[in-house]
Amino acid sequence: MSGVAAPRIQTVTGEALRPYIPALARLRIAVFRDWPYLYEGAPDYEETYLPVYADSPRAAVVLALDGESVVGASTCLPLADESANVQAPFRIAGIGIDRVFYFGESVLLRPYRGTGLGVRFFEEREAHARRVSACDFAAFCAVERPADHPARPADAVPLDGFWRRRGFTPYPSLACEMRWREVGATDQTPHRLVFWLKSLTGAPLP
Ligand SMILES: CC(C)(COP(=O)(O)OP(=O)(O)OC[C@H]1O[C@@H](n2cnc3c(N)ncnc32)[C@H](O)[C@@H]1OP(=O)(O)O)[C@@H](O)C(=O)NCCC(=O)NCCS
């Protein structure tokens, strides 16, 4: 980690987050290039996706800032403000869209990992969700990869334990599809992402 001070955490919303969009796009492209996302960054897509967070009045981005540099970020917004493909599995399962606060990505540059910032990302997003909504559940999704995927690094550590320790439960049958072009590929391909849920209010999980 550079510098003497640990990165500071700052939660930004609405117009205040718009100036950070180019830095967020760069961060997503850098971090998601690695296993397990293998995302060949698409700046055009980033420019349409990220403004959703500035446009949604109850969305937030939690930033990790080292000086003026954005070294990590984590996003959230009401599921009601997310795209139809993310809402679809909840509709099919009969889980009210308005009961769910959706946690998007957490991305942190490698030198800053393992010092508690990922835990803070969850704490800050849960606090934000409780502040701006009465949603019963927080939900995020993670890409599913076969155990024998050729690009899986030998030393890859799944985040499942980290997520369980944050209080989330996997729902293997609750999944959405997202398309992106993988590193080295010529076309986009579909990817299955499985949801994890946590109760924010004490309401029983569906
Ligand atoms: C997911 C990600 C943001 C997690 O970030 P991280 O900063 O490494 O996570 P943390 O350091 O907060 O937590 C890791 C462990 O270190 C512990 N830890 C280490 N130092 C700590 C400190 N000073 N304070 C609190 N916890 C600390 C945490 O408690 C946690 O252990 P636990 O699960 O047993 O409680 C990061 O791994 C990442 O960017 N990964 C790549 C992108 C990705 O896959 N994102 C997820 C899907 S969008």
PDBQT file of the ligand as one rigid body, heavy atoms in Angstrom, charges set to zero:
ROOT
HETATM    1  C1  LIG A 301     -13.914  -8.416  -2.696  1.00  0.00    +0.000 C 
HETATM    2  C2  LIG A 301     -12.816  -7.488  -2.236  1.00  0.00    +0.000 C 
HETATM    3  C3  LIG A 301     -13.277  -6.036  -2.447  1.00  0.00    +0.000 C 
HETATM    4  C4  LIG A 301     -12.590  -7.746  -0.731  1.00  0.00    +0.000 C 
HETATM    5  O1  LIG A 301     -11.702  -6.772  -0.257  1.00  0.00    +0.000 OA
HETATM    6  P1  LIG A 301     -10.641  -6.907   0.932  1.00  0.00    +0.000 P 
HETATM    7  O2  LIG A 301     -10.305  -5.525   1.298  1.00  0.00    +0.000 OA
HETATM    8  O3  LIG A 301      -9.535  -7.808   0.565  1.00  0.00    +0.000 OA
HETATM    9  O4  LIG A 301     -11.478  -7.566   2.108  1.00  0.00    +0.000 OA
HETATM   10  P2  LIG A 301     -11.166  -7.350   3.660  1.00  0.00    +0.000 P 
HETATM   11  O5  LIG A 301      -9.734  -7.063   3.895  1.00  0.00    +0.000 OA
HETATM   12  O6  LIG A 301     -12.139  -6.361   4.217  1.00  0.00    +0.000 OA
HETATM   13  O7  LIG A 301     -11.591  -8.749   4.225  1.00  0.00    +0.000 OA
HETATM   14  C5  LIG A 301     -10.838  -9.904   3.996  1.00  0.00    +0.000 C 
HETATM   15  C6  LIG A 301     -10.571 -10.538   5.338  1.00  0.00    +0.000 C 
HETATM   16  O8  LIG A 301      -9.535  -9.824   6.009  1.00  0.00    +0.000 OA
HETATM   17  C7  LIG A 301      -9.981  -9.450   7.319  1.00  0.00    +0.000 C 
HETATM   18  N1  LIG A 301      -9.253  -8.236   7.727  1.00  0.00    +0.000 N 
HETATM   19  C8  LIG A 301      -7.957  -8.059   7.518  1.00  0.00    +0.000 A 
HETATM   20  N2  LIG A 301      -7.565  -6.904   8.045  1.00  0.00    +0.000 NA
HETATM   21  C9  LIG A 301      -8.617  -6.315   8.595  1.00  0.00    +0.000 A 
HETATM   22  C10 LIG A 301      -8.808  -5.087   9.276  1.00  0.00    +0.000 A 
HETATM   23  N3  LIG A 301      -7.807  -4.243   9.519  1.00  0.00    +0.000 N 
HETATM   24  N4  LIG A 301     -10.045  -4.773   9.689  1.00  0.00    +0.000 NA
HETATM   25  C11 LIG A 301     -11.056  -5.606   9.470  1.00  0.00    +0.000 A 
HETATM   26  N5  LIG A 301     -10.915  -6.790   8.816  1.00  0.00    +0.000 NA
HETATM   27  C12 LIG A 301      -9.699  -7.152   8.384  1.00  0.00    +0.000 A 
HETATM   28  C13 LIG A 301     -11.462  -9.349   7.159  1.00  0.00    +0.000 C 
HETATM   29  O9  LIG A 301     -12.113  -9.479   8.404  1.00  0.00    +0.000 OA
HETATM   30  C14 LIG A 301     -11.763 -10.521   6.240  1.00  0.00    +0.000 C 
HETATM   31  O10 LIG A 301     -11.757 -11.743   6.909  1.00  0.00    +0.000 OA
HETATM   32  P3  LIG A 301     -13.106 -12.493   7.390  1.00  0.00    +0.000 P 
HETATM   33  O11 LIG A 301     -13.922 -12.745   6.162  1.00  0.00    +0.000 OA
HETATM   34  O12 LIG A 301     -12.597 -13.725   8.023  1.00  0.00    +0.000 OA
HETATM   35  O13 LIG A 301     -13.800 -11.562   8.333  1.00  0.00    +0.000 OA
HETATM   36  C15 LIG A 301     -11.492  -7.722  -3.000  1.00  0.00    +0.000 C 
HETATM   37  O14 LIG A 301     -11.072  -9.029  -2.758  1.00  0.00    +0.000 OA
HETATM   38  C16 LIG A 301     -11.608  -7.536  -4.517  1.00  0.00    +0.000 C 
HETATM   39  O15 LIG A 301     -11.585  -6.413  -5.017  1.00  0.00    +0.000 OA
HETATM   40  N6  LIG A 301     -11.702  -8.660  -5.273  1.00  0.00    +0.000 N 
HETATM   41  C17 LIG A 301     -11.768  -8.634  -6.737  1.00  0.00    +0.000 C 
HETATM   42  C18 LIG A 301     -13.114  -8.216  -7.266  1.00  0.00    +0.000 C 
HETATM   43  C19 LIG A 301     -14.229  -9.144  -6.852  1.00  0.00    +0.000 C 
HETATM   44  O16 LIG A 301     -14.190 -10.345  -7.051  1.00  0.00    +0.000 OA
HETATM   45  N7  LIG A 301     -15.257  -8.537  -6.259  1.00  0.00    +0.000 N 
HETATM   46  C20 LIG A 301     -16.409  -9.273  -5.743  1.00  0.00    +0.000 C 
HETATM   47  C21 LIG A 301     -17.494  -9.408  -6.713  1.00  0.00    +0.000 C 
HETATM   48  S1  LIG A 301     -18.091  -7.869  -7.346  1.00  0.00    +0.000 SA
ENDROOT
TORSDOF 0
